[in-house]
Amino acid sequence: MTYDLVICGGGPAGSSAAWRAASLGARVLVLDKAKFPRDKPCGDGLTPRAVASIGALGLENELKAFNRVEKLRVNGANRTLTFDWPGSDSFPDFGYVVARTDLDEMLLRHAADAGAEVREETPAWKPIVENGVVRGVTTKQGEEFRGSVVIAADGASSPIARSTGMVRDAKRPIGVAVRSHFEAKRPAADDAVIESYLELRDGEDLLPGYGWIFPMGNGRINVGVGILSTYKGWRDVNTAHLMDAFMRALPKSWELPDISSLRETGQLKGWRLPMGFCVREPWRPGVMAAGDAAGVVNPFNGEGISEAVESGVLAATTALKALGADGERGPSDFSSYTRDLDAIWGPYYRLGRTFVRLIGNPRIMRALTVVGMRVPPVMEFAFKLLANLYHEQGGSFGDGLVRAMLLAAKAIPIG
Ligand SMILES: Cc1cc2nc3c(=O)[nH]c(=O)nc-3n(C[C@H](O)[C@H](O)[C@H](O)COP(=O)(O)OP(=O)(O)OC[C@H]3O[C@@H](n4cnc5c(N)ncnc54)[C@H](O)[C@@H]3O)c2cc1C
């Protein structure tokens, strides 16, 4: 059987693409190498943007079963600031923390309920390429899955995206992060607060990145650290040591375990964050990449779930439009996908890439941390910008400033 869409990867990007296409009546196959529920190294944090994008798939009510977060506490330069999530015209003023075992299974089952066929424990191995156009994928055992369009939603290591030529531009930044889950003796009220710590150090150097504590409810927390490749010595930074130092600075009363026990039991998990459109172009004839495979993580804050969902839906929409067209370009040309991604995130990601290059310099990182922590309105503005949550019309001075910066960034050519 030939499918309309063969989707490699059933994470947030693949499941959202599958849900969208199957809901519109397309014949969709999702292949994932894992058996679900499966874990994925992640902070498990859903920002208001993610709540909106998952809500748009029809799962708004299902999210209510998870831990809702309404505030952000930022720690740095010997100070602590607490903010409400900035609401906007398009996004709610709250988020959730959802273990990826639960979130990804929910998204994949939602796609199956919409009519997508799902094959777990089936790793795609190689693309089938005919006359320069990708027409499906094979497994290592030689099983063929043919589709008019293939979507590579196979995550940061992206075997199918890479073997079709969609590789990361090494000049663009990436993030690396590790995380673990704990039971912590913390005040119950803190279950509604996500926390970030701006001071991760390599010797004297203040690193571009942050440590986080994301509450999962009932005292369970996701703790992690992430840094950016814009710091010159980033390859030599041991993220497990960074996590160790971070955890040692947390209150003893939380009774967190020693990090060595986590490493022994494999509970400290890390991975890469391909960000800021680091994969150009995110399509080749017959195939599009979505989510981490397309490098669409937000460079400002490392958020990748809502970007995976949004790019997955966009890839599916683009594929179906191309399948419906009988123009000479046919379903193999997806240049509109690049343009549409750029319309959503282009100027913002161009600003983001500049920002992460700047904070790769420890002196600039220190100066911005001190100013932001001493002048709360500056940090409030930074939070709007970093979380990509601002009013598209009206709002505060900060909202207007974000809009002005994005307008200026539009003048920079696509790239
Ligand atoms: C430590 C860490 C913390 C993070 N914290 C957050 C956070 O708090 N909030 C947030 O929004 N983002 C966070 N991110 C980013 C976020 O996890 C990713 O951006 C997001 O998972 C991308 O979704 P995806 O569907 O593109 O890829 P994935 O979620 O990685 O899914 C890819 C799927 O493809 C499958 N696959 C891989 N290869 C094959 C193959 N050959 N054949 C078939 N299937 C295959 C995998 O099994 C997997 O199910 C974090 C990332 C890291 C590393």
The ligand as a Gaussian input file, in Angstrom:
#p B3LYP/6-31G(d) Opt

LIG

0 1
 C       17.441000      18.018000      28.513000
 C       16.405000      18.694000      27.625000
 C       15.420000      19.475000      28.208000
 C       14.416000      20.060000      27.397000
 N       13.391000      20.732000      28.020000
 C       12.371000      21.214000      27.281000
 C       11.236000      21.813000      27.926000
 O       11.136000      21.845000      29.162000
 N       10.246000      22.303000      27.140000
 C       10.299000      22.225000      25.774000
 O        9.366000      22.718000      25.116000
 N       11.338000      21.637000      25.151000
 C       12.362000      21.102000      25.854000
 N       13.411000      20.457000      25.219000
 C       13.336000      20.276000      23.757000
 C       12.330000      19.174000      23.380000
 O       12.566000      18.016000      24.169000
 C       12.431000      18.799000      21.887000
 O       12.538000      19.988000      21.138000
 C       11.207000      18.007000      21.419000
 O       11.176000      16.732000      22.007000
 C       11.217000      17.833000      19.876000
 O       10.191000      16.962000      19.469000
 P       10.385000      16.064000      18.140000
 O        9.086000      15.383000      17.910000
 O       10.968000      16.873000      17.069000
 O       11.514000      15.003000      18.527000
 P       11.511000      13.851000      19.633000
 O       10.653000      14.224000      20.766000
 O       12.943000      13.544000      19.891000
 O       10.829000      12.615000      18.902000
 C       11.516000      11.953000      17.844000
 C       10.942000      10.540000      17.710000
 O       11.568000       9.926000      16.586000
 C       11.827000       8.576000      16.907000
 N       12.887000       8.115000      16.012000
 C       14.203000       8.460000      16.003000
 N       14.839000       7.834000      15.004000
 C       13.922000       7.099000      14.357000
 C       13.955000       6.241000      13.232000
 N       15.092000       5.981000      12.579000
 N       12.811000       5.638000      12.816000
 C       11.649000       5.834000      13.493000
 N       11.564000       6.638000      14.579000
 C       12.673000       7.262000      14.990000
 C       12.190000       8.598000      18.386000
 O       11.991000       7.332000      18.991000
 C       11.231000       9.657000      18.913000
 O       10.022000       9.087000      19.383000
 C       14.431000      19.889000      25.986000
 C       15.449000      19.122000      25.403000
 C       16.441000      18.538000      26.196000
 C       17.517000      17.717000      25.556000

